Amino acid sequence: MRSRDLWQALSARRYLLSAWPWRATAYLVTGAVAGAATLVGLAVALVVGGVLTVVLVGLPLLVLTALAGIPLARLERQRLRLIDRAPAPARPVRQPPATGPWPWLITRLRERATWRELGHALLFALVLWPLDALAVALALGVPLHLAGTPLVMATAGGGEEVKVLKQWTVTTWPAASGAAALGLLLLALGGYALGLAAGVRAELARVLVGAPDEWDPDARVVELTRSRARLVDAFEAERRRIERDLHDGAQQRLVALTMALGLARLDAPPGPLADQLAKAHGEAGRALEELRELIHGIHPKVLADYGLPAAVADAADRSAVPVDVALELPGRLPRAVEAAAYFVVCEALANVGRHSGADRAEVTGGHRDGRLLLHVRDDGRGGADAAAGSGLTGLADRVSVLDGRLSLSSPPGGPTLLSVEIPCEWTERFA
């Protein structure tokens, strides 16, 4: 956020009669004082640390000197309130992995914001504070000296002559009055000059020690897009982990249990025990089938191993309605894209089997112009509504996370056409 308060005040007619010239002056004066103190502190720390490095005592002091920008940046963000009521937020930093001074120190030394703030401290100590002092001296010192010419002439000059700015000699009262009038005019102009200097100085401080501008929509869109992509990738990785754990863990245990019950059933003599073992064997088999269906619904292995065309063909074979598949993809797409497209097809085919009354459906698509295109069409009765609880609303949200688009056309009497477009590029080509 820019220093909008000061800029707006500078454009107002009553700027010189407001408190803003005084606030700008206070900002520059405190900057000059803080900068001079920073220069002295850094110089002392570097000299002492360098001398004591011989006995290794100075190394911790030099390391702490590298963190000198942190408190100075905090002070600068507080000083910005003098010319802008909106706070200047700090740049976000990572949290230490553990409590204690050592994890905090390691984390801060690895942060880019720490070195940016140290650069601000060095710039502040070597360049900025002299400019602050020079701006105040030129905008206030010179006009006040001119404006006080008559007073100096009457007191120190004995009413005869006085040197103005140690350059010009004034010997008459009209000349002294003219110098005073010029000083008042320059003082008014100096008020605007101080406001302009403080505003520019504050903008530089916000760039160096503040968070990125919240009003910048492009930066926010880029960051939101990147974070959304990271969330999608993390979600897909978690789905694959759950599928792998169920496949390699719970499913194998159920298989072993089913086999054990089957062997026990063969060895048991006819009677109530054999009947109970047969019942338990059947229940274990049904639980194994349900677990396999659950694993397939979480993340089908055929999708992970062979890609989207094979997974769509498998879903078409399991559909209650005959499905023709014409999906031409010469390579693998990003995993998140493949998963989203697959589950859209599965949900669409499930809706065809449950609600459409169709005799046949088809799945077509391909990759053109950097986009995955999918079309699911059926010859049913039509009249489908994505907002009526068909399950397509959630799929549309999932596609939109990938910057894609899902559209549905289903007039009464049919046919129904579900279309999906997802921007993506190849990750690898099929041999």
C-alpha positions as a LaTeX table, in Angstrom:
\begin{tabular}{lrrr}
\hline
Residue & $x$ (\AA) & $y$ (\AA) & $z$ (\AA) \\
\hline
Met1 & 0.00 & 0.00 & 0.00 \\
Arg2 & 1.45 & 3.37 & $-0.95$ \\
Ser3 & 1.73 & 6.38 & 1.35 \\
Arg4 & $-1.63$ & 7.60 & 0.14 \\
Asp5 & $-2.30$ & 9.89 & 3.12 \\
Leu6 & 0.72 & 12.08 & 2.42 \\
Trp7 & 0.22 & 12.14 & $-1.36$ \\
Gln8 & $-3.42$ & 13.12 & $-0.95$ \\
Ala9 & $-2.45$ & 15.82 & 1.56 \\
Leu10 & 0.12 & 17.26 & $-0.86$ \\
Ser11 & $-2.59$ & 17.76 & $-3.48$ \\
Ala12 & $-4.90$ & 19.53 & $-1.02$ \\
Arg13 & $-5.12$ & 23.33 & $-0.92$ \\
Arg14 & $-4.70$ & 23.59 & 2.85 \\
Tyr15 & $-1.60$ & 21.40 & 2.98 \\
Leu16 & 0.61 & 24.07 & 4.56 \\
Leu17 & $-2.01$ & 24.74 & 7.26 \\
Ser18 & $-2.34$ & 21.05 & 8.17 \\
Ala19 & $-0.12$ & 18.85 & 10.31 \\
Trp20 & 1.40 & 17.06 & 7.30 \\
Pro21 & 4.41 & 19.35 & 6.81 \\
Trp22 & 5.27 & 18.80 & 10.46 \\
Arg23 & 4.81 & 15.04 & 10.13 \\
Ala24 & 7.03 & 14.97 & 7.05 \\
Thr25 & 9.66 & 16.99 & 8.88 \\
Ala26 & 9.50 & 14.66 & 11.88 \\
Tyr27 & 9.88 & 11.65 & 9.57 \\
Leu28 & 13.01 & 13.07 & 7.93 \\
Val29 & 14.54 & 14.33 & 11.19 \\
Thr30 & 14.05 & 11.02 & 12.99 \\
Gly31 & 15.48 & 9.30 & 9.92 \\
Ala32 & 18.62 & 11.43 & 10.10 \\
Val33 & 19.03 & 10.72 & 13.83 \\
Ala34 & 18.34 & 6.99 & 13.51 \\
Gly35 & 20.62 & 6.71 & 10.49 \\
Ala36 & 23.53 & 8.39 & 12.25 \\
Ala37 & 23.06 & 6.13 & 15.27 \\
Thr38 & 22.92 & 3.09 & 12.98 \\
Leu39 & 26.16 & 4.12 & 11.27 \\
Val40 & 27.93 & 4.44 & 14.63 \\
Gly41 & 26.51 & 1.15 & 15.91 \\
Leu42 & 27.44 & $-0.82$ & 12.79 \\
Ala43 & 30.93 & 0.69 & 12.70 \\
Val44 & 31.58 & $-0.17$ & 16.34 \\
Ala45 & 30.21 & $-3.70$ & 15.95 \\
Leu46 & 32.29 & $-4.40$ & 12.84 \\
Val47 & 35.49 & $-3.00$ & 14.34 \\
Val48 & 35.08 & $-4.81$ & 17.66 \\
Gly49 & 33.97 & $-8.02$ & 15.96 \\
Gly50 & 36.86 & $-7.89$ & 13.51 \\
Val51 & 39.42 & $-7.35$ & 16.27 \\
Leu52 & 37.99 & $-10.09$ & 18.48 \\
Thr53 & 37.78 & $-12.56$ & 15.57 \\
Val54 & 41.40 & $-13.42$ & 16.28 \\
Val55 & 40.29 & $-15.10$ & 19.50 \\
Leu56 & 37.01 & $-16.35$ & 17.97 \\
Val57 & 34.97 & $-14.20$ & 20.34 \\
Gly58 & 34.14 & $-11.74$ & 17.58 \\
Leu59 & 32.46 & $-14.31$ & 15.31 \\
Pro60 & 29.15 & $-14.33$ & 17.26 \\
Leu61 & 29.21 & $-10.53$ & 17.27 \\
Leu62 & 29.65 & $-10.44$ & 13.48 \\
Val63 & 26.79 & $-12.94$ & 13.09 \\
Leu64 & 24.56 & $-10.78$ & 15.26 \\
Thr65 & 25.59 & $-7.75$ & 13.21 \\
Ala66 & 24.11 & $-9.49$ & 10.16 \\
Leu67 & 20.77 & $-9.42$ & 12.04 \\
Ala68 & 20.98 & $-5.70$ & 12.72 \\
Gly69 & 18.56 & $-5.00$ & 9.91 \\
Ile70 & 15.69 & $-6.76$ & 11.73 \\
Pro71 & 15.16 & $-4.23$ & 14.57 \\
Leu72 & 15.96 & $-1.33$ & 12.25 \\
Ala73 & 13.33 & $-2.55$ & 9.77 \\
Arg74 & 10.81 & $-2.80$ & 12.59 \\
Leu75 & 11.66 & 0.77 & 13.62 \\
Glu76 & 11.30 & 1.94 & 10.02 \\
Arg77 & 7.86 & 0.37 & 9.72 \\
Gln78 & 6.83 & 2.23 & 12.87 \\
Arg79 & 8.24 & 5.53 & 11.57 \\
Leu80 & 6.18 & 5.16 & 8.42 \\
Arg81 & 3.09 & 5.85 & 10.53 \\
Leu82 & 4.23 & 9.48 & 10.71 \\
Ile83 & 3.27 & 10.02 & 7.08 \\
Asp84 & 0.83 & 7.18 & 6.43 \\
Arg85 & $-1.78$ & 5.95 & 8.86 \\
Ala86 & $-1.92$ & 2.56 & 7.12 \\
Pro87 & 0.56 & 0.14 & 8.75 \\
Ala88 & 3.41 & $-1.30$ & 6.74 \\
Pro89 & 3.26 & $-5.09$ & 7.21 \\
Ala90 & 6.50 & $-7.03$ & 7.48 \\
Arg91 & 7.54 & $-9.51$ & 4.84 \\
Pro92 & 6.40 & $-13.05$ & 5.75 \\
Val93 & 9.12 & $-15.34$ & 7.11 \\
Arg94 & 9.23 & $-19.03$ & 7.88 \\
Gln95 & 8.62 & $-20.23$ & 11.41 \\
Pro96 & 11.55 & $-22.00$ & 13.13 \\
Pro97 & 11.21 & $-25.81$ & 13.16 \\
Ala98 & 11.76 & $-25.83$ & 16.93 \\
Thr99 & 11.82 & $-23.46$ & 19.86 \\
Gly100 & 15.01 & $-21.88$ & 21.11 \\
Pro101 & 17.52 & $-19.27$ & 19.94 \\
Trp102 & 19.57 & $-21.57$ & 17.69 \\
Pro103 & 16.70 & $-22.75$ & 15.40 \\
Trp104 & 15.47 & $-19.15$ & 15.24 \\
Leu105 & 18.95 & $-17.91$ & 14.28 \\
Ile106 & 19.41 & $-20.54$ & 11.56 \\
Thr107 & 15.94 & $-19.85$ & 10.13 \\
Arg108 & 16.46 & $-16.09$ & 10.02 \\
Leu109 & 19.91 & $-16.38$ & 8.41 \\
Arg110 & 18.35 & $-18.48$ & 5.65 \\
Glu111 & 15.55 & $-16.00$ & 5.02 \\
Arg112 & 15.83 & $-13.66$ & 2.07 \\
Ala113 & 13.99 & $-10.99$ & 4.06 \\
Thr114 & 16.83 & $-10.94$ & 6.61 \\
Trp115 & 19.42 & $-10.01$ & 4.00 \\
Arg116 & 17.07 & $-7.52$ & 2.38 \\
Glu117 & 16.66 & $-5.81$ & 5.75 \\
Leu118 & 20.43 & $-5.85$ & 6.29 \\
Gly119 & 20.86 & $-4.19$ & 2.91 \\
His120 & 18.35 & $-1.56$ & 3.99 \\
Ala121 & 20.33 & $-0.99$ & 7.19 \\
Leu122 & 23.57 & $-0.45$ & 5.25 \\
Leu123 & 21.85 & 1.84 & 2.75 \\
Phe124 & 20.21 & 3.71 & 5.60 \\
Ala125 & 23.50 & 4.17 & 7.47 \\
Leu126 & 25.61 & 5.19 & 4.48 \\
Val127 & 23.31 & 7.03 & 2.07 \\
Leu128 & 19.77 & 7.71 & 3.22 \\
Trp129 & 20.24 & 9.55 & 6.50 \\
Pro130 & 22.60 & 12.18 & 5.00 \\
Leu131 & 19.97 & 12.80 & 2.34 \\
Asp132 & 17.31 & 13.16 & 5.03 \\
Ala133 & 19.48 & 15.69 & 6.88 \\
Leu134 & 20.28 & 17.56 & 3.67 \\
Ala135 & 16.60 & 17.81 & 2.74 \\
Val136 & 15.71 & 19.26 & 6.15 \\
Ala137 & 18.65 & 21.68 & 6.04 \\
Leu138 & 17.79 & 22.99 & 2.59 \\
Ala139 & 14.02 & 23.11 & 3.04 \\
Leu140 & 14.02 & 24.59 & 6.57 \\
Gly141 & 17.47 & 25.88 & 7.47 \\
Val142 & 17.98 & 28.17 & 4.49 \\
Pro143 & 14.46 & 29.74 & 4.52 \\
Leu144 & 14.53 & 30.24 & 8.29 \\
His145 & 17.93 & 31.89 & 8.08 \\
Leu146 & 16.64 & 34.28 & 5.40 \\
Ala147 & 13.42 & 34.96 & 7.27 \\
Gly148 & 15.38 & 35.87 & 10.41 \\
Thr149 & 17.61 & 38.42 & 8.63 \\
Pro150 & 15.89 & 41.52 & 10.16 \\
Leu151 & 16.05 & 40.01 & 13.65 \\
Val152 & 19.74 & 39.12 & 13.28 \\
Met153 & 20.48 & 42.57 & 11.88 \\
Ala154 & 18.73 & 44.25 & 14.79 \\
Thr155 & 20.42 & 42.16 & 17.49 \\
Ala156 & 23.78 & 40.85 & 16.33 \\
Gly157 & 24.45 & 43.37 & 13.54 \\
Gly158 & 23.73 & 46.49 & 15.54 \\
Gly159 & 21.28 & 47.62 & 12.85 \\
Glu160 & 24.07 & 48.27 & 10.35 \\
Glu161 & 24.86 & 45.07 & 8.43 \\
Val162 & 24.58 & 41.31 & 8.56 \\
Lys163 & 25.84 & 38.43 & 6.40 \\
Val164 & 23.11 & 36.25 & 4.90 \\
Leu165 & 24.08 & 32.58 & 4.55 \\
Lys166 & 27.67 & 33.76 & 5.00 \\
Gln167 & 27.62 & 34.83 & 1.36 \\
Trp168 & 25.82 & 38.16 & 0.97 \\
Thr169 & 26.07 & 41.29 & 3.10 \\
Val170 & 22.85 & 43.16 & 3.88 \\
Thr171 & 23.34 & 46.76 & 4.97 \\
Thr172 & 19.85 & 48.28 & 4.66 \\
Trp173 & 16.52 & 47.52 & 6.25 \\
Pro174 & 14.69 & 47.24 & 2.92 \\
Ala175 & 17.21 & 44.61 & 1.81 \\
Ala176 & 16.75 & 42.78 & 5.12 \\
Ser177 & 12.96 & 42.88 & 4.69 \\
Gly178 & 13.34 & 41.54 & 1.16 \\
Ala179 & 15.50 & 38.69 & 2.40 \\
Ala180 & 12.86 & 37.92 & 5.06 \\
Ala181 & 10.09 & 37.90 & 2.45 \\
Leu182 & 12.14 & 35.59 & 0.25 \\
Gly183 & 12.74 & 33.35 & 3.25 \\
Leu184 & 9.00 & 33.07 & 3.97 \\
Leu185 & 8.31 & 32.21 & 0.33 \\
Leu186 & 11.04 & 29.56 & 0.34 \\
Leu187 & 9.70 & 28.26 & 3.64 \\
Ala188 & 6.31 & 27.68 & 2.04 \\
Leu189 & 7.93 & 25.94 & $-0.91$ \\
Gly190 & 10.11 & 24.00 & 1.52 \\
Gly191 & 6.99 & 22.57 & 3.17 \\
Tyr192 & 6.02 & 20.99 & $-0.14$ \\
Ala193 & 9.61 & 19.91 & $-0.77$ \\
Leu194 & 9.72 & 18.16 & 2.61 \\
Gly195 & 6.45 & 16.38 & 1.88 \\
Leu196 & 7.72 & 15.22 & $-1.50$ \\
Ala197 & 11.07 & 14.07 & $-0.06$ \\
Ala198 & 9.36 & 12.23 & 2.80 \\
Gly199 & 6.93 & 10.55 & 0.39 \\
Val200 & 9.69 & 9.31 & $-1.91$ \\
Arg201 & 11.74 & 8.21 & 1.08 \\
Ala202 & 8.78 & 6.28 & 2.47 \\
Glu203 & 8.14 & 4.53 & $-0.85$ \\
Leu204 & 11.75 & 3.30 & $-0.86$ \\
Ala205 & 11.41 & 2.11 & 2.74 \\
Arg206 & 8.24 & 0.18 & 1.93 \\
Val207 & 9.97 & $-1.57$ & $-0.96$ \\
Leu208 & 12.93 & $-2.59$ & 1.20 \\
Val209 & 11.35 & $-3.53$ & 4.54 \\
Gly210 & 7.62 & $-3.87$ & 3.84 \\
Ala211 & 5.58 & $-6.73$ & 2.46 \\
Pro212 & 4.68 & $-6.72$ & $-1.24$ \\
Asp213 & 1.98 & $-4.19$ & $-2.10$ \\
Glu214 & $-1.42$ & $-5.60$ & $-1.26$ \\
Trp215 & $-3.05$ & $-3.48$ & $-3.97$ \\
Asp216 & $-1.02$ & $-5.19$ & $-6.74$ \\
Pro217 & $-3.56$ & $-7.58$ & $-8.29$ \\
Asp218 & $-1.07$ & $-9.21$ & $-10.63$ \\
Ala219 & 1.23 & $-10.28$ & $-7.80$ \\
Arg220 & $-1.71$ & $-11.61$ & $-5.78$ \\
Val221 & $-3.11$ & $-13.55$ & $-8.74$ \\
Val222 & 0.28 & $-15.12$ & $-9.46$ \\
Glu223 & 0.77 & $-16.12$ & $-5.83$ \\
Leu224 & $-2.77$ & $-17.48$ & $-5.51$ \\
Thr225 & $-2.34$ & $-19.48$ & $-8.71$ \\
Arg226 & 0.92 & $-20.96$ & $-7.51$ \\
Ser227 & $-0.45$ & $-21.81$ & $-4.07$ \\
Arg228 & $-3.54$ & $-23.37$ & $-5.64$ \\
Ala229 & $-1.36$ & $-25.54$ & $-7.89$ \\
Arg230 & 0.70 & $-26.62$ & $-4.89$ \\
Leu231 & $-2.48$ & $-27.57$ & $-3.01$ \\
Val232 & $-3.73$ & $-29.62$ & $-5.95$ \\
Asp233 & $-0.41$ & $-31.47$ & $-6.22$ \\
Ala234 & $-0.36$ & $-32.12$ & $-2.49$ \\
Phe235 & $-3.95$ & $-33.40$ & $-2.62$ \\
Glu236 & $-3.15$ & $-35.81$ & $-5.44$ \\
Ala237 & $-0.01$ & $-37.02$ & $-3.66$ \\
Glu238 & $-2.08$ & $-37.69$ & $-0.54$ \\
Arg239 & $-4.66$ & $-39.62$ & $-2.56$ \\
Arg240 & $-1.93$ & $-41.79$ & $-4.06$ \\
Arg241 & $-0.45$ & $-42.40$ & $-0.62$ \\
Ile242 & $-3.80$ & $-43.50$ & 0.79 \\
Glu243 & $-4.39$ & $-45.77$ & $-2.22$ \\
Arg244 & $-0.94$ & $-47.32$ & $-1.85$ \\
Asp245 & $-1.33$ & $-47.87$ & 1.89 \\
Leu246 & $-4.73$ & $-49.53$ & 1.43 \\
His247 & $-3.51$ & $-51.65$ & $-1.48$ \\
Asp248 & $-0.30$ & $-52.81$ & 0.18 \\
Gly249 & $-1.61$ & $-52.94$ & 3.73 \\
Ala250 & $-5.29$ & $-53.51$ & 4.45 \\
Gln251 & $-6.02$ & $-55.33$ & 1.20 \\
Gln252 & $-3.17$ & $-57.80$ & 1.67 \\
Arg253 & $-4.30$ & $-58.50$ & 5.22 \\
Leu254 & $-7.85$ & $-59.18$ & 4.00 \\
Val255 & $-6.52$ & $-61.50$ & 1.30 \\
Ala256 & $-4.53$ & $-63.41$ & 3.93 \\
Leu257 & $-7.60$ & $-63.54$ & 6.21 \\
Thr258 & $-9.79$ & $-64.84$ & 3.38 \\
Met259 & $-7.27$ & $-67.57$ & 2.56 \\
Ala260 & $-6.95$ & $-68.55$ & 6.22 \\
Leu261 & $-10.73$ & $-68.78$ & 6.60 \\
Gly262 & $-10.94$ & $-70.83$ & 3.41 \\
Leu263 & $-8.33$ & $-73.33$ & 4.65 \\
Ala264 & $-10.02$ & $-73.51$ & 8.05 \\
Arg265 & $-13.34$ & $-74.15$ & 6.32 \\
Leu266 & $-11.83$ & $-77.08$ & 4.39 \\
Asp267 & $-10.37$ & $-78.64$ & 7.54 \\
Ala268 & $-13.46$ & $-78.18$ & 9.69 \\
Pro269 & $-15.90$ & $-81.14$ & 9.98 \\
Pro270 & $-19.50$ & $-80.53$ & 8.89 \\
Gly271 & $-21.54$ & $-78.85$ & 11.56 \\
Pro272 & $-22.21$ & $-75.47$ & 13.14 \\
Leu273 & $-18.49$ & $-74.54$ & 13.13 \\
Ala274 & $-18.19$ & $-75.18$ & 9.42 \\
Asp275 & $-21.28$ & $-73.08$ & 8.77 \\
Gln276 & $-19.87$ & $-70.16$ & 10.78 \\
Leu277 & $-16.53$ & $-70.44$ & 8.97 \\
Ala278 & $-18.33$ & $-70.42$ & 5.61 \\
Lys279 & $-20.27$ & $-67.33$ & 6.63 \\
Ala280 & $-17.11$ & $-65.58$ & 7.83 \\
His281 & $-15.32$ & $-66.57$ & 4.62 \\
Gly282 & $-18.10$ & $-65.04$ & 2.55 \\
Glu283 & $-18.13$ & $-61.82$ & 4.59 \\
Ala284 & $-14.34$ & $-61.52$ & 4.23 \\
Gly285 & $-14.65$ & $-61.95$ & 0.49 \\
Arg286 & $-17.30$ & $-59.27$ & 0.23 \\
Ala287 & $-15.24$ & $-56.92$ & 2.40 \\
Leu288 & $-12.27$ & $-57.53$ & 0.09 \\
Glu289 & $-14.37$ & $-56.66$ & $-2.94$ \\
Glu290 & $-15.64$ & $-53.47$ & $-1.31$ \\
Leu291 & $-12.09$ & $-52.49$ & $-0.35$ \\
Arg292 & $-10.92$ & $-53.04$ & $-3.91$ \\
Glu293 & $-13.73$ & $-50.81$ & $-5.18$ \\
Leu294 & $-12.79$ & $-48.19$ & $-2.61$ \\
Ile295 & $-9.14$ & $-48.31$ & $-3.65$ \\
His296 & $-10.13$ & $-48.03$ & $-7.29$ \\
Gly297 & $-12.29$ & $-45.00$ & $-6.50$ \\
Ile298 & $-9.55$ & $-43.22$ & $-4.55$ \\
His299 & $-6.91$ & $-43.47$ & $-7.26$ \\
Pro300 & $-7.13$ & $-46.33$ & $-9.76$ \\
Lys301 & $-3.88$ & $-48.14$ & $-10.36$ \\
Val302 & $-4.51$ & $-48.26$ & $-14.10$ \\
Leu303 & $-4.53$ & $-44.45$ & $-14.15$ \\
Ala304 & $-1.23$ & $-44.21$ & $-12.31$ \\
Asp305 & 0.46 & $-46.90$ & $-14.42$ \\
Tyr306 & $-0.95$ & $-46.45$ & $-17.93$ \\
Gly307 & $-2.46$ & $-42.98$ & $-18.10$ \\
Leu308 & $-5.81$ & $-41.43$ & $-18.88$ \\
Pro309 & $-6.83$ & $-43.34$ & $-22.08$ \\
Ala310 & $-6.44$ & $-46.73$ & $-20.37$ \\
Ala311 & $-8.24$ & $-45.54$ & $-17.25$ \\
Val312 & $-11.15$ & $-44.13$ & $-19.27$ \\
Ala313 & $-11.39$ & $-47.39$ & $-21.23$ \\
Asp314 & $-11.51$ & $-49.30$ & $-17.94$ \\
Ala315 & $-14.27$ & $-47.01$ & $-16.63$ \\
Ala316 & $-16.20$ & $-47.53$ & $-19.88$ \\
Asp317 & $-15.96$ & $-51.34$ & $-19.50$ \\
Arg318 & $-17.43$ & $-51.10$ & $-16.00$ \\
Ser319 & $-20.25$ & $-48.76$ & $-17.06$ \\
Ala320 & $-23.84$ & $-49.95$ & $-16.95$ \\
Val321 & $-24.42$ & $-48.35$ & $-20.38$ \\
Pro322 & $-22.35$ & $-49.35$ & $-23.44$ \\
Val323 & $-19.70$ & $-46.68$ & $-24.03$ \\
Asp324 & $-17.61$ & $-45.96$ & $-27.11$ \\
Val325 & $-14.21$ & $-44.42$ & $-26.33$ \\
Ala326 & $-12.19$ & $-42.32$ & $-28.79$ \\
Leu327 & $-9.55$ & $-40.58$ & $-26.69$ \\
Glu328 & $-6.28$ & $-39.83$ & $-28.48$ \\
Leu329 & $-3.42$ & $-38.79$ & $-26.22$ \\
Pro330 & 0.13 & $-39.52$ & $-27.40$ \\
Gly331 & 1.64 & $-38.96$ & $-23.94$ \\
Arg332 & 1.14 & $-38.50$ & $-20.22$ \\
Leu333 & $-0.36$ & $-35.34$ & $-18.77$ \\
Pro334 & 0.24 & $-33.87$ & $-15.29$ \\
Arg335 & $-1.11$ & $-36.21$ & $-12.63$ \\
Ala336 & $-3.55$ & $-33.67$ & $-11.25$ \\
Val337 & $-5.01$ & $-33.12$ & $-14.74$ \\
Glu338 & $-5.32$ & $-36.85$ & $-15.39$ \\
Ala339 & $-7.02$ & $-37.42$ & $-12.03$ \\
Ala340 & $-9.50$ & $-34.57$ & $-12.53$ \\
Ala341 & $-10.36$ & $-35.69$ & $-16.07$ \\
Tyr342 & $-10.76$ & $-39.30$ & $-15.00$ \\
Phe343 & $-13.13$ & $-38.55$ & $-12.14$ \\
Val344 & $-15.19$ & $-36.26$ & $-14.35$ \\
Val345 & $-15.62$ & $-39.11$ & $-16.83$ \\
Cys346 & $-16.48$ & $-41.58$ & $-14.07$ \\
Glu347 & $-19.08$ & $-39.26$ & $-12.55$ \\
Ala348 & $-20.56$ & $-38.49$ & $-15.96$ \\
Leu349 & $-20.87$ & $-42.20$ & $-16.85$ \\
Ala350 & $-22.39$ & $-42.93$ & $-13.43$ \\
Asn351 & $-25.01$ & $-40.23$ & $-14.05$ \\
Val352 & $-25.70$ & $-41.67$ & $-17.50$ \\
Gly353 & $-26.35$ & $-45.08$ & $-15.98$ \\
Arg354 & $-28.53$ & $-43.77$ & $-13.15$ \\
His355 & $-30.56$ & $-40.93$ & $-14.62$ \\
Ser356 & $-30.42$ & $-40.61$ & $-18.40$ \\
Gly357 & $-32.18$ & $-43.72$ & $-19.66$ \\
Ala358 & $-29.64$ & $-43.75$ & $-22.50$ \\
Asp359 & $-28.94$ & $-46.76$ & $-24.70$ \\
Arg360 & $-25.41$ & $-45.70$ & $-25.52$ \\
Ala361 & $-22.76$ & $-43.15$ & $-24.58$ \\
Glu362 & $-19.43$ & $-42.04$ & $-25.96$ \\
Val363 & $-16.28$ & $-40.43$ & $-24.61$ \\
Thr364 & $-14.16$ & $-38.47$ & $-27.06$ \\
Gly365 & $-11.33$ & $-36.00$ & $-26.76$ \\
Gly366 & $-7.70$ & $-35.19$ & $-27.24$ \\
His367 & $-5.03$ & $-32.56$ & $-26.65$ \\
Arg368 & $-5.04$ & $-29.48$ & $-28.86$ \\
Asp369 & $-3.57$ & $-25.99$ & $-28.49$ \\
Gly370 & $-2.20$ & $-26.69$ & $-25.02$ \\
Arg371 & $-5.54$ & $-27.89$ & $-23.64$ \\
Leu372 & $-7.05$ & $-31.26$ & $-22.77$ \\
Leu373 & $-10.51$ & $-31.55$ & $-24.36$ \\
Leu374 & $-13.01$ & $-34.17$ & $-23.17$ \\
His375 & $-16.60$ & $-34.75$ & $-24.31$ \\
Val376 & $-19.04$ & $-37.23$ & $-22.75$ \\
Arg377 & $-22.23$ & $-37.64$ & $-24.79$ \\
Asp378 & $-25.28$ & $-39.87$ & $-24.33$ \\
Asp379 & $-28.53$ & $-40.37$ & $-26.24$ \\
Gly380 & $-30.77$ & $-40.25$ & $-23.16$ \\
Arg381 & $-33.78$ & $-38.16$ & $-22.27$ \\
Gly382 & $-31.78$ & $-35.04$ & $-21.38$ \\
Gly383 & $-32.91$ & $-32.41$ & $-18.93$ \\
Ala384 & $-29.87$ & $-32.80$ & $-16.67$ \\
Asp385 & $-29.09$ & $-29.92$ & $-14.32$ \\
Ala386 & $-25.64$ & $-29.57$ & $-12.78$ \\
Ala387 & $-27.08$ & $-27.55$ & $-9.88$ \\
Ala388 & $-29.66$ & $-30.19$ & $-8.95$ \\
Gly389 & $-27.38$ & $-32.42$ & $-6.93$ \\
Ser390 & $-25.95$ & $-34.46$ & $-9.79$ \\
Gly391 & $-22.42$ & $-34.34$ & $-8.36$ \\
Leu392 & $-21.11$ & $-32.28$ & $-11.27$ \\
Thr393 & $-20.86$ & $-29.09$ & $-9.21$ \\
Gly394 & $-17.99$ & $-30.51$ & $-7.19$ \\
Leu395 & $-16.30$ & $-31.72$ & $-10.36$ \\
Ala396 & $-16.66$ & $-28.26$ & $-11.90$ \\
Asp397 & $-14.95$ & $-26.81$ & $-8.84$ \\
Arg398 & $-12.16$ & $-29.36$ & $-9.18$ \\
Val399 & $-11.67$ & $-28.51$ & $-12.84$ \\
Ser400 & $-11.70$ & $-24.77$ & $-12.10$ \\
Val401 & $-8.87$ & $-25.25$ & $-9.60$ \\
Leu402 & $-6.75$ & $-26.28$ & $-12.61$ \\
Asp403 & $-7.90$ & $-23.18$ & $-14.54$ \\
Gly404 & $-10.20$ & $-25.42$ & $-16.54$ \\
Arg405 & $-13.84$ & $-25.20$ & $-17.52$ \\
Leu406 & $-16.72$ & $-27.68$ & $-17.36$ \\
Ser407 & $-19.91$ & $-27.10$ & $-19.34$ \\
Leu408 & $-23.12$ & $-29.10$ & $-19.63$ \\
Ser409 & $-25.67$ & $-29.07$ & $-22.44$ \\
Ser410 & $-28.76$ & $-31.20$ & $-21.80$ \\
Pro411 & $-31.98$ & $-29.98$ & $-23.45$ \\
Pro412 & $-35.18$ & $-31.91$ & $-22.70$ \\
Gly413 & $-35.32$ & $-34.90$ & $-25.03$ \\
Gly414 & $-31.55$ & $-35.09$ & $-25.27$ \\
Pro415 & $-28.86$ & $-35.55$ & $-26.15$ \\
Thr416 & $-26.69$ & $-34.63$ & $-23.17$ \\
Leu417 & $-23.16$ & $-33.36$ & $-23.75$ \\
Leu418 & $-20.63$ & $-32.76$ & $-20.98$ \\
Ser419 & $-17.49$ & $-30.89$ & $-22.07$ \\
Val420 & $-14.25$ & $-30.32$ & $-20.16$ \\
Glu421 & $-11.30$ & $-28.09$ & $-21.07$ \\
Ile422 & $-8.14$ & $-28.05$ & $-18.92$ \\
Pro423 & $-4.96$ & $-26.17$ & $-19.90$ \\
Cys424 & $-1.92$ & $-28.44$ & $-19.61$ \\
Glu425 & 1.25 & $-29.62$ & $-21.31$ \\
Trp426 & 2.83 & $-33.00$ & $-21.77$ \\
Thr427 & 4.99 & $-34.45$ & $-19.01$ \\
Glu428 & 6.23 & $-37.34$ & $-21.16$ \\
Arg429 & 5.48 & $-39.01$ & $-24.49$ \\
Phe430 & 4.47 & $-42.57$ & $-25.04$ \\
Ala431 & 7.06 & $-44.61$ & $-26.92$ \\
\hline
\end{tabular}
